[in-house]
Amino acid sequence: MIRRVNKFNSIYLNWIRISSEKMSIQSLRSSLITVAITGIIFMLQIQLSITGNVGQKNINQTNICNKKQVDKCAISLVPLTDPELLQRPPKTLADLDHWCRKFKRSEKCVRQYSDQCLASESRRTLSIVLYSISKTLRRYCGQTKRKQELLNLSHCLDNDLTNVSKVLFELSGDMHAIRTIEPANMRIPLCCCGYQRRKEVMINLLEHKCSTFVEMMETMLQGFTGDLFNYVCGDYTEDSDKCQYIIDKIKPWTKPLEWKSFILPVVQIVESL
């Protein structure tokens, strides 16, 4: 842009020099007006170009911060909530490779949302969750043996894959309900207890049909949420009886889900404190 301005100035000064030698004063004055108008138009074009670039940047940021878009990315971070995987479960390692590539795109999408659209506290919380998920799934996507284990789990669950995934969507409903529970200091304990309850349901489903994969599923679930819940849950763990005294405070969520992913409501719970 600076080069364009300098080029215009150079042409303008050179034209003045030549014109002053060859043209009459009246003709020169008329031409100067023409050049001035041309210069104004030229500078307006530059200004419009700058405004257009800023506008495009704002449009891009609007897309990044679009809730529906980031929710699609977030549910695709977890195999058991990814709509594409649930509709067409992987049959081969090549199918799983396709999902692993999609996971990387989804992770980038959620990170951009975190960096550009969230306040600092929410950004830190989401970073903890993303780190856990990324570490877990890169382990599975990075080794053929691990990918085969994930594929075997999918084959074992078969038609029950959607029943297991339903539990994680119900977990999202729990997190929606917890966001407004009073007193506010009960929200984190209830978040932990809600997770433990849904995890138990999922493991029970797995034991019924695919008992050999129970340990693997526990490891995956721990990987998806472990760093966050280890950090905030304190005494409200599966080894404690404290949850039984408060779990009934979580009422069934009957409204449409704002977030299908359970990840983002957890971030909102932390943000609400």
MIVEX-731069 format. One line per field, with one value per residue: residue number from 1; residue in three letters; x negated, y negated, z of N, C-alpha, C in turn. Coordinates in pm, whole numbers. Example, Ala and Ser with C-alpha at 12.3 -4.5 7.8 and 13.67 -1.06 7.14 Angstrom:
BEGIN
num	[1,2]
residuo	[ALA,SER]
n.c1	[-1319,-1285]
n.c2	[569,225]
n.c3	[780,708]
ca.c1	[-1230,-1367]
ca.c2	[450,106]
ca.c3	[780,714]
c.c1	[-1320,-1290]
c.c2	[330,-3]
c.c3	[780,787]
//
This chain:
BEGIN
num	[1,2,3,4,5,6,7,8,9,10,11,12,13,14,15,16,17,18,19,20,21,22,23,24,25,26,27,28,29,30,31,32,33,34,35,36,37,38,39,40,41,42,43,44,45,46,47,48,49,50,51,52,53,54,55,56,57,58,59,60,61,62,63,64,65,66,67,68,69,70,71,72,73,74,75,76,77,78,79,80,81,82,83,84,85,86,87,88,89,90,91,92,93,94,95,96,97,98,99,100,101,102,103,104,105,106,107,108,109,110,111,112,113,114,115,116,117,118,119,120,121,122,123,124,125,126,127,128,129,130,131,132,133,134,135,136,137,138,139,140,141,142,143,144,145,146,147,148,149,150,151,152,153,154,155,156,157,158,159,160,161,162,163,164,165,166,167,168,169,170,171,172,173,174,175,176,177,178,179,180,181,182,183,184,185,186,187,188,189,190,191,192,193,194,195,196,197,198,199,200,201,202,203,204,205,206,207,208,209,210,211,212,213,214,215,216,217,218,219,220,221,222,223,224,225,226,227,228,229,230,231,232,233,234,235,236,237,238,239,240,241,242,243,244,245,246,247,248,249,250,251,252,253,254,255,256,257,258,259,260,261,262,263,264,265,266,267,268,269,270,271,272,273]
residuo	[MET,ILE,ARG,ARG,VAL,ASN,LYS,PHE,ASN,SER,ILE,TYR,LEU,ASN,TRP,ILE,ARG,ILE,SER,SER,GLU,LYS,MET,SER,ILE,GLN,SER,LEU,ARG,SER,SER,LEU,ILE,THR,VAL,ALA,ILE,THR,GLY,ILE,ILE,PHE,MET,LEU,GLN,ILE,GLN,LEU,SER,ILE,THR,GLY,ASN,VAL,GLY,GLN,LYS,ASN,ILE,ASN,GLN,THR,ASN,ILE,CYS,ASN,LYS,LYS,GLN,VAL,ASP,LYS,CYS,ALA,ILE,SER,LEU,VAL,PRO,LEU,THR,ASP,PRO,GLU,LEU,LEU,GLN,ARG,PRO,PRO,LYS,THR,LEU,ALA,ASP,LEU,ASP,HIS,TRP,CYS,ARG,LYS,PHE,LYS,ARG,SER,GLU,LYS,CYS,VAL,ARG,GLN,TYR,SER,ASP,GLN,CYS,LEU,ALA,SER,GLU,SER,ARG,ARG,THR,LEU,SER,ILE,VAL,LEU,TYR,SER,ILE,SER,LYS,THR,LEU,ARG,ARG,TYR,CYS,GLY,GLN,THR,LYS,ARG,LYS,GLN,GLU,LEU,LEU,ASN,LEU,SER,HIS,CYS,LEU,ASP,ASN,ASP,LEU,THR,ASN,VAL,SER,LYS,VAL,LEU,PHE,GLU,LEU,SER,GLY,ASP,MET,HIS,ALA,ILE,ARG,THR,ILE,GLU,PRO,ALA,ASN,MET,ARG,ILE,PRO,LEU,CYS,CYS,CYS,GLY,TYR,GLN,ARG,ARG,LYS,GLU,VAL,MET,ILE,ASN,LEU,LEU,GLU,HIS,LYS,CYS,SER,THR,PHE,VAL,GLU,MET,MET,GLU,THR,MET,LEU,GLN,GLY,PHE,THR,GLY,ASP,LEU,PHE,ASN,TYR,VAL,CYS,GLY,ASP,TYR,THR,GLU,ASP,SER,ASP,LYS,CYS,GLN,TYR,ILE,ILE,ASP,LYS,ILE,LYS,PRO,TRP,THR,LYS,PRO,LEU,GLU,TRP,LYS,SER,PHE,ILE,LEU,PRO,VAL,VAL,GLN,ILE,VAL,GLU,SER,LEU]
n.c1	[-84,-197,-394,-233,-128,-368,-444,-240,-284,-534,-477,-302,-464,-654,-494,-411,-651,-712,-484,-489,-684,-592,-322,-55,33,306,394,241,343,602,545,420,633,769,582,578,837,822,628,765,965,803,691,924,988,782,847,1095,1009,863,1069,1225,1059,1052,1320,1348,1191,1345,1572,1462,1395,1648,1752,1584,1662,1918,2174,2314,2149,1905,1997,2052,1792,1696,1846,1747,1499,1496,1515,1754,1957,1958,2143,2111,1948,2117,2333,2212,2034,1686,1538,1299,939,866,1101,1100,870,958,1139,958,814,1019,1064,839,890,1124,1029,861,1054,1202,1001,944,1184,1167,939,1011,1268,1341,1338,1058,1058,1242,1113,883,995,1114,885,758,935,922,654,648,823,696,446,525,658,467,295,439,483,228,104,106,187,341,542,664,772,968,1126,1210,1366,1576,1684,1769,1965,2148,2478,2544,2394,2503,2661,2475,2352,2561,2561,2357,2462,2673,2526,2442,2689,2721,2514,2608,2828,2704,2576,2723,2787,2840,2698,2420,2175,2218,2212,1977,1917,2158,2128,1912,2029,2243,2103,1977,2202,2309,2093,2089,2330,2266,2050,2180,2351,2160,2041,2240,2245,1989,1769,1494,1390,1418,1218,1066,1255,1296,1044,1037,1251,1155,938,1063,1178,1032,809,930,1139,990,861,1059,1249,1194,1303,1526,1554,1555,1490,1593,1868,2006,2149,2398,2562,2622,2683,2947,3016,2967,3173,3374,3297,3511,3538,3442,3105,2850,2585,2470,2245,2081,1867,1849,2062,1954,1740,1885,2000,1782,1717,1934,1898]
n.c2	[119,-125,-142,-183,-439,-595,-554,-685,-950,-998,-985,-1196,-1423,-1420,-1466,-1728,-1863,-1833,-1939,-2206,-2311,-2292,-2360,-2605,-2845,-2851,-2612,-2436,-2478,-2378,-2113,-2044,-2042,-1822,-1621,-1639,-1558,-1298,-1199,-1212,-1024,-801,-778,-729,-478,-327,-356,-228,25,91,79,286,508,509,551,810,949,920,1063,1320,1364,1361,1598,1785,1753,1843,2015,2251,2356,2403,2586,2808,2872,2935,3162,3340,3392,3602,3946,4091,3907,3796,3715,3806,4033,4189,4232,4361,4595,4672,4916,5007,4963,4754,4604,4515,4362,4151,4033,3954,3754,3570,3514,3359,3126,3046,3000,2779,2591,2559,2465,2217,2087,2078,1914,1670,1598,1631,1536,1492,1676,1875,1956,2075,2295,2440,2496,2683,2901,2948,3016,3263,3421,3407,3524,3785,3879,3847,4040,4269,4227,4219,4467,4783,5017,4915,4786,5007,5123,4934,4960,5225,5197,5041,5224,5421,5291,5217,5198,5089,4870,4613,4606,4597,4357,4185,4151,3968,3742,3702,3636,3384,3255,3266,3092,2854,2810,2777,2533,2317,2372,2304,2284,2123,2240,2507,2601,2702,2942,3082,3100,3278,3502,3552,3629,3865,4024,4060,4182,4427,4541,4573,4755,4975,5041,5119,5337,5523,5597,5574,5659,5694,5457,5270,5162,5022,4830,4687,4575,4411,4231,4113,3990,3803,3621,3618,3453,3209,3276,3404,3187,3014,3155,3259,3403,3517,3776,4097,4276,4179,4124,3893,3790,3912,3773,3534,3560,3564,3305,3235,3175,3325,3223,3059,2885,2772,2852,2619,2658,2944,3083,3198,3063,2778,2668,2732,2556,2318,2350,2325,2065,1931,1904]
n.c3	[0,79,-115,-337,-287,-285,-547,-681,-592,-707,-982,-992,-920,-1124,-1341,-1287,-1316,-1591,-1706,-1623,-1779,-2039,-2066,-2070,-1812,-1753,-1864,-1719,-1462,-1488,-1538,-1303,-1125,-1221,-1167,-889,-822,-918,-746,-501,-545,-574,-314,-171,-269,-157,114,120,59,290,479,383,431,711,760,652,832,1063,985,964,1234,1344,1238,1363,1626,1626,1781,1710,1517,1656,1840,1680,1614,1869,1953,1777,1870,2044,2003,2062,2048,1802,1524,1257,1284,1441,1271,1058,1150,1190,981,894,928,767,759,1020,1021,866,1046,1244,1115,1084,1353,1417,1274,1404,1661,1615,1542,1784,1950,1830,1881,2159,2196,2074,2147,2413,2762,2989,3213,3136,2907,3010,3144,2931,2790,2955,2934,2656,2632,2769,2610,2361,2417,2481,2245,2048,2123,2056,1782,1687,1689,1537,1670,1882,1740,1624,1852,1916,1692,1724,1952,1851,1667,1846,2002,1806,1711,1953,1990,1965,2193,2398,2335,2383,2655,2701,2581,2754,2975,2897,2917,3196,3272,3163,3331,3577,3561,3662,3923,4266,4597,4431,4490,4490,4239,4112,4269,4200,3928,3915,4040,3867,3639,3735,3778,3516,3397,3533,3441,3171,3184,3294,3081,2898,3023,3000,2731,2611,2782,2791,2716,2911,3080,2895,2811,3049,3077,2850,2903,3134,3021,2852,3031,3259,3356,3414,3602,3798,3891,3994,4147,4402,4698,4585,4435,4259,4454,4683,4914,4908,4692,4685,4855,4735,4466,4373,4339,4082,3831,3573,3243,3035,2827,2492,2403,2450,2399,2243,2297,2593,2686,2659,2824,3074,3086,3100,3351,3525,3462,3568,3837]
ca.c1	[0,-291,-458,-135,-124,-494,-441,-151,-354,-641,-414,-245,-572,-715,-398,-418,-776,-698,-373,-528,-773,-529,-181,-19,75,448,405,181,435,711,492,395,761,797,492,621,955,775,560,866,1026,702,681,1048,978,695,924,1195,938,833,1196,1267,979,1099,1451,1329,1140,1459,1655,1395,1407,1788,1765,1512,1735,2053,2195,2352,2032,1808,2057,2026,1652,1675,1899,1662,1373,1513,1571,1889,2058,1942,2257,2066,1902,2232,2414,2133,1924,1570,1527,1159,842,873,1214,1058,774,1040,1188,845,787,1128,1040,741,960,1218,948,819,1175,1235,892,965,1295,1115,844,1064,1406,1367,1263,936,1087,1304,1009,796,1071,1126,751,734,1015,866,527,681,879,593,346,585,688,342,241,510,465,87,52,195,242,446,653,733,852,1084,1208,1271,1472,1687,1745,1834,2087,2235,2601,2554,2306,2584,2708,2363,2332,2673,2525,2276,2554,2744,2430,2452,2812,2691,2431,2697,2910,2618,2525,2800,2820,2796,2592,2325,2061,2254,2210,1862,1944,2263,2066,1833,2121,2315,2011,1959,2327,2318,1986,2133,2430,2196,1972,2276,2391,2046,2023,2346,2222,1847,1701,1348,1349,1451,1098,1032,1350,1265,922,1073,1331,1062,857,1143,1216,956,728,1019,1207,889,822,1164,1350,1161,1356,1645,1505,1627,1456,1655,2014,2063,2240,2533,2639,2652,2707,3087,3030,2960,3303,3368,3302,3618,3533,3341,2968,2775,2464,2479,2122,2076,1744,1869,2136,1863,1668,1977,2018,1665,1725,2044,1864]
ca.c2	[0,-239,-150,-241,-583,-653,-553,-793,-1076,-1012,-1019,-1330,-1524,-1419,-1531,-1872,-1919,-1839,-2029,-2345,-2351,-2286,-2399,-2739,-2848,-2814,-2468,-2367,-2487,-2284,-1977,-2021,-2006,-1683,-1533,-1639,-1471,-1161,-1161,-1188,-894,-699,-760,-665,-336,-267,-352,-122,154,115,109,420,609,513,615,953,1003,928,1174,1444,1381,1396,1740,1860,1743,1894,2123,2375,2409,2457,2705,2917,2909,2993,3298,3425,3420,3728,4044,4137,3803,3745,3763,3880,4165,4265,4272,4455,4643,4717,5059,5038,4866,4636,4525,4452,4258,4037,3966,3890,3628,3480,3472,3251,3003,3007,2945,2645,2508,2528,2380,2082,2033,2051,1803,1544,1569,1655,1462,1563,1789,1979,2004,2167,2418,2513,2544,2805,3008,2976,3087,3401,3490,3417,3623,3918,3923,3859,4171,4369,4202,4226,4604,4878,5108,4843,4766,5134,5139,4847,5023,5344,5149,5002,5348,5491,5219,5229,5118,5024,4753,4493,4609,4552,4213,4113,4119,3846,3630,3680,3564,3244,3204,3244,2972,2740,2788,2737,2396,2215,2421,2223,2184,2143,2323,2648,2637,2789,3077,3146,3131,3400,3613,3582,3705,4000,4098,4098,4278,4556,4593,4615,4876,5084,5081,5185,5468,5611,5647,5573,5651,5690,5321,5180,5090,4928,4720,4606,4499,4307,4130,4041,3905,3692,3523,3644,3344,3108,3326,3425,3055,2939,3234,3279,3523,3568,3873,4225,4350,4111,4136,3759,3759,3964,3676,3411,3588,3537,3163,3222,3207,3358,3107,3087,2787,2803,2829,2509,2726,3090,3129,3176,2989,2633,2633,2738,2429,2216,2368,2264,1921,1874,1899]
ca.c3	[0,85,-247,-428,-257,-331,-693,-723,-566,-805,-1111,-979,-922,-1257,-1430,-1257,-1375,-1737,-1741,-1599,-1887,-2171,-2071,-2025,-1671,-1744,-1893,-1605,-1348,-1514,-1525,-1160,-1064,-1262,-1092,-748,-811,-936,-621,-398,-576,-546,-169,-126,-302,-55,238,104,65,431,545,340,501,850,757,632,958,1155,940,1003,1379,1370,1208,1465,1752,1607,1878,1643,1448,1752,1901,1585,1631,2002,1961,1693,1942,2118,1908,2097,2023,1666,1445,1138,1327,1490,1156,977,1234,1112,955,864,980,679,809,1146,982,823,1165,1313,1045,1120,1491,1418,1230,1510,1770,1574,1547,1924,2003,1779,1959,2293,2191,2022,2185,2555,2864,3030,3301,3053,2816,3086,3169,2806,2754,3033,2873,2524,2650,2805,2494,2259,2460,2473,2109,1971,2159,1977,1639,1650,1692,1470,1771,1955,1646,1611,1973,1901,1590,1785,2042,1766,1616,1956,2039,1690,1719,2084,1992,1990,2333,2480,2308,2444,2793,2700,2553,2879,3059,2857,2979,3338,3284,3138,3450,3689,3542,3736,4057,4380,4588,4321,4529,4473,4097,4080,4321,4123,3799,3938,4070,3744,3553,3792,3755,3375,3371,3586,3348,3050,3215,3309,2945,2835,3088,2953,2596,2570,2911,2776,2682,3021,3125,2789,2816,3168,3047,2755,2972,3222,2934,2801,3134,3382,3410,3472,3721,3901,3940,4064,4218,4543,4763,4514,4338,4259,4576,4797,4923,4919,4582,4707,4933,4659,4325,4338,4306,3936,3775,3429,3153,2938,2719,2390,2447,2390,2352,2243,2362,2738,2717,2669,2946,3189,3084,3148,3496,3589,3437,3645,3979]
c.c1	[-88,-358,-364,-126,-248,-498,-353,-218,-462,-586,-362,-352,-636,-624,-400,-538,-761,-593,-412,-616,-697,-389,-162,30,220,467,351,275,550,666,465,523,795,712,535,741,914,707,657,931,932,693,808,1047,893,771,1028,1132,907,960,1245,1192,1022,1234,1441,1280,1255,1552,1595,1410,1551,1811,1701,1593,1881,2074,2228,2233,1933,1864,2039,1883,1631,1729,1818,1527,1376,1577,1716,1996,2048,2054,2216,2023,2019,2320,2344,2013,1808,1566,1382,1068,841,988,1175,955,848,1091,1076,807,894,1111,944,804,1056,1143,905,935,1207,1126,906,1078,1247,1028,909,1200,1434,1285,1152,965,1147,1201,917,867,1080,991,717,808,956,735,551,729,772,489,398,601,566,274,307,487,320,29,153,261,358,568,733,820,980,1182,1280,1384,1597,1760,1824,1967,2192,2359,2618,2464,2384,2637,2600,2342,2441,2641,2445,2361,2638,2655,2432,2577,2792,2614,2512,2776,2827,2578,2595,2838,2762,2794,2488,2211,2093,2237,2095,1880,2051,2214,1988,1924,2202,2230,1996,2084,2336,2209,2026,2236,2362,2118,2064,2326,2282,2025,2124,2312,2074,1758,1550,1298,1375,1330,1056,1124,1325,1144,954,1151,1246,976,933,1165,1123,882,815,1080,1109,852,929,1250,1318,1214,1475,1602,1585,1598,1519,1806,2083,2166,2383,2622,2681,2698,2850,3113,3024,3094,3289,3382,3402,3619,3435,3201,2907,2647,2489,2356,2130,1960,1774,1958,2049,1784,1758,2000,1902,1672,1830,2010,1802]
c.c2	[-125,-257,-214,-393,-653,-661,-665,-929,-1102,-1053,-1162,-1439,-1532,-1491,-1682,-1935,-1936,-1941,-2176,-2399,-2371,-2346,-2542,-2732,-2803,-2664,-2386,-2365,-2387,-2139,-1941,-1980,-1861,-1585,-1525,-1548,-1324,-1110,-1130,-1053,-781,-670,-696,-516,-262,-251,-241,16,191,155,249,530,623,582,765,1019,1020,1043,1307,1471,1418,1545,1826,1863,1790,2018,2256,2440,2472,2580,2827,2966,2984,3136,3395,3456,3557,3830,4079,4030,3746,3801,3847,4021,4251,4315,4377,4502,4696,4869,5103,4934,4740,4544,4448,4342,4131,3960,3893,3758,3525,3428,3354,3119,2952,2943,2802,2547,2465,2441,2236,2013,1993,1925,1669,1504,1579,1562,1552,1686,1906,2040,2103,2301,2503,2568,2673,2923,3047,3052,3235,3480,3512,3523,3765,3965,3928,3992,4280,4351,4221,4366,4699,4972,5042,4819,4894,5162,5056,4906,5146,5306,5111,5124,5420,5423,5226,5139,5046,4902,4626,4489,4560,4402,4128,4070,3989,3724,3599,3608,3415,3180,3176,3114,2846,2705,2732,2590,2292,2260,2328,2309,2222,2237,2473,2694,2729,2929,3151,3183,3262,3521,3652,3665,3848,4085,4146,4198,4418,4621,4648,4745,4996,5134,5162,5325,5570,5674,5663,5562,5641,5548,5221,5097,4985,4806,4629,4518,4384,4195,4046,3945,3785,3582,3522,3527,3238,3157,3360,3293,2993,3022,3261,3410,3584,3659,4001,4306,4290,4135,4000,3730,3805,3866,3552,3438,3555,3389,3139,3268,3239,3233,3137,2989,2833,2770,2710,2563,2877,3151,3103,3086,2842,2591,2639,2608,2317,2226,2302,2113,1855,1852,1765]
c.c3	[0,-50,-348,-409,-310,-483,-746,-705,-670,-941,-1108,-990,-1059,-1357,-1410,-1326,-1525,-1779,-1727,-1709,-2018,-2177,-2024,-1881,-1659,-1765,-1777,-1486,-1365,-1494,-1380,-1088,-1095,-1182,-946,-728,-823,-809,-509,-418,-541,-396,-112,-154,-200,76,234,113,209,505,510,413,646,858,741,759,1058,1118,982,1152,1416,1345,1316,1595,1741,1692,1811,1576,1546,1824,1811,1598,1762,2012,1874,1758,2010,2024,1935,2084,1882,1576,1324,1175,1375,1376,1070,1058,1148,1100,934,929,895,721,935,1120,938,945,1239,1247,1077,1262,1497,1375,1338,1627,1739,1584,1690,1986,1956,1855,2098,2293,2159,2079,2335,2644,2919,3117,3223,2958,2886,3109,3043,2762,2828,2970,2738,2533,2681,2684,2387,2293,2444,2329,2020,2002,2075,1827,1594,1647,1629,1570,1845,1865,1628,1734,1965,1798,1645,1880,1962,1711,1725,1993,1930,1706,1852,2097,2023,2133,2428,2460,2373,2587,2799,2665,2677,2980,3025,2916,3127,3357,3257,3264,3566,3681,3629,3877,4163,4505,4483,4358,4522,4328,4060,4139,4241,3982,3810,3960,3947,3649,3605,3767,3611,3337,3417,3494,3223,3072,3232,3173,2877,2893,3038,2818,2560,2694,2898,2747,2794,3063,3022,2792,2936,3144,2952,2823,3066,3140,2883,2905,3255,3441,3477,3602,3833,3968,4029,4159,4364,4597,4688,4399,4348,4385,4701,4797,4928,4810,4610,4784,4852,4515,4281,4308,4156,3877,3625,3344,3042,2821,2611,2440,2375,2328,2354,2310,2512,2777,2746,2786,3071,3200,3139,3299,3571,3578,3527,3792,4016]
//
